[in-house]
Amino acid sequence: MTTQPQLTETQKSAIEEMVINRVNAMNNDAVLCEAIDNKVHSMEEHLKAYFQERFHFHSNKA
C-alpha cells in the first residue's frame, strides 16, 4: 500500500471551488459539469479521491 501525498492548502482550495461549482451546476449547466468532470479525470489519483470525497460531502448538503 502506498502513502498518498498530502494536499497543499492551495490544492484543497482549488478542488473545493471546483466541487462547489460542480454541485451548483449539476442540474443547470451540462457544459460546465462536463468541463469539470474532464478536468477531474485528468488529475492524479490522490486529487481525484479528494475531489470525490468533497463532492460527496457537498452533494449530500445540497
C-alpha positions as CSV (number, residue, x, y, z in Angstrom):
1,M,0.0,0.0,0.0
2,T,1.4,3.4,-1.0
3,T,1.0,6.5,1.0
4,Q,-0.9,9.3,-0.7
5,P,0.9,12.7,-0.8
6,Q,-0.6,15.4,1.4
7,L,-2.5,18.0,-0.4
8,T,-1.5,21.6,-0.1
9,E,-3.9,24.2,1.1
10,T,-3.9,25.7,-2.4
11,Q,-4.8,22.3,-3.9
12,K,-7.6,21.8,-1.4
13,S,-8.9,25.3,-2.0
14,A,-8.9,24.8,-5.8
15,I,-10.6,21.5,-5.6
16,E,-13.2,22.8,-3.1
17,E,-14.1,25.6,-5.6
18,M,-14.4,23.0,-8.4
19,V,-16.6,20.8,-6.2
20,I,-19.0,23.7,-5.3
21,N,-19.2,24.7,-8.9
22,R,-19.9,21.1,-9.9
23,V,-22.6,20.7,-7.3
24,N,-24.2,24.0,-8.2
25,A,-24.2,23.2,-11.9
26,M,-25.5,19.6,-11.6
27,N,-29.0,20.4,-12.8
28,N,-28.3,23.7,-14.6
29,D,-25.2,23.5,-16.8
30,A,-24.3,20.3,-18.6
31,V,-21.3,22.0,-20.4
32,L,-19.8,23.2,-17.1
33,C,-20.4,19.8,-15.5
34,E,-18.6,18.1,-18.4
35,A,-15.7,20.5,-18.3
36,I,-15.2,19.9,-14.5
37,D,-15.5,16.2,-15.0
38,N,-12.9,16.2,-17.7
39,K,-10.5,18.2,-15.5
40,V,-11.1,15.8,-12.6
41,H,-10.5,12.8,-14.9
42,S,-7.0,14.2,-15.8
43,M,-6.0,14.7,-12.2
44,E,-3.6,12.4,-10.2
45,E,-5.4,9.7,-8.2
46,H,-5.0,11.4,-4.8
47,L,-6.5,14.6,-6.1
48,K,-9.4,12.7,-7.7
49,A,-10.0,10.9,-4.4
50,Y,-10.1,14.3,-2.5
51,F,-12.5,15.7,-5.2
52,Q,-14.8,12.7,-4.8
53,E,-14.8,13.0,-1.0
54,R,-15.7,16.7,-1.1
55,F,-18.2,16.2,-3.9
56,H,-20.0,13.5,-1.8
57,F,-20.0,15.9,1.2
58,H,-21.4,18.8,-0.7
59,S,-23.9,16.7,-2.7
60,N,-25.4,15.5,0.5
61,K,-25.8,19.0,1.8
62,A,-27.4,20.3,-1.5
